[in-house]
């Protein structure tokens, strides 16, 4: 007799067939960056927004635009600048003198995939304009709320080194990002491939669209069905609580380094992202390794370090690794 876990496993293997095509389409343009590509797909499948951070020139924008071209979906790029206004993002009411009435002009937020480029270049009131859209999947213009099309995914970028003329993202908004992805420099062999592929000004690389929004929504339903054992749920709760009360969870050395731990939203994100990661691997169940693999991206922006941690140059990633070393695996 076939068990429920076996049924889910077979369903995942069947429904995840597009992943190889989607990755292949993106790699027509992107050299290396498997980590970034994988996290972009996790966000797409887990219905979670992504914050991508790296120094300039590491293909953040190119990767996101390539993903949008690989998906038959509406894509808008919003370049965040200090003079941007909330209405420039969500839209506004325009007075029509002929009808003596106001008409709605929808902003670029009305798309399936949004690239919020250099999001920390705009002031807080503009960044906050995204909050309702990211959390509720709707925007309010005047007195009317408008539902956004599904799938809806915000992928924001920011530069960690050029801080002149930037505004720190509000904590409430940072917490709305399911993942924060940090990108590093490519390997020497990958950089040679980049030079070979990209250093031709007349060459245009085609990106075939291999999946439509309906297939993504269908895959998300399968992700929801992926099996997560109750012991692993308790494991995730222990991880989250260890960021809040390190001394009670065998990591007292972090008591002086963590000012605020992860929110309940972090636990939800870790569950859904782990399921999406398992889906990418073609499995219908989550393992502890899936949770570990995605944990840094889910937690790094949700743990607020103390001044002492910053003075000692202790990164949140180091704290997360310590927690996973000390919290026992069920």
ABEGO torsion letter per residue (X at the ends): XBBAAAAAAAAAAAAAAAAAAAAAAAAAABBEGAAAAAAAAAAAAAGBBBBBBBBBGAGAAAAAAAAAAABBBBBBBBBBBAABBAAAAAEBBBBBAAAGBBBBBBBAABBABBBBBGAAABBAAAAAAAAAAAAAGBBBBEABBBBBBOBBBBBBBBBAABABGBBBBBAAAAAABABBBBBBBBBAAAAAAAAAAAABAABBBBBBBABBAAAAAAAAAAAAABBBBAAAAAAAAAAAAAAABAAAAGBAAAAAABABBBBAAAAAAAAAAAAAAAAAAGBABBBAAAAAAAAAAAAAAABBBBAAAAAAGBBAAAAAAAAAAABBBX
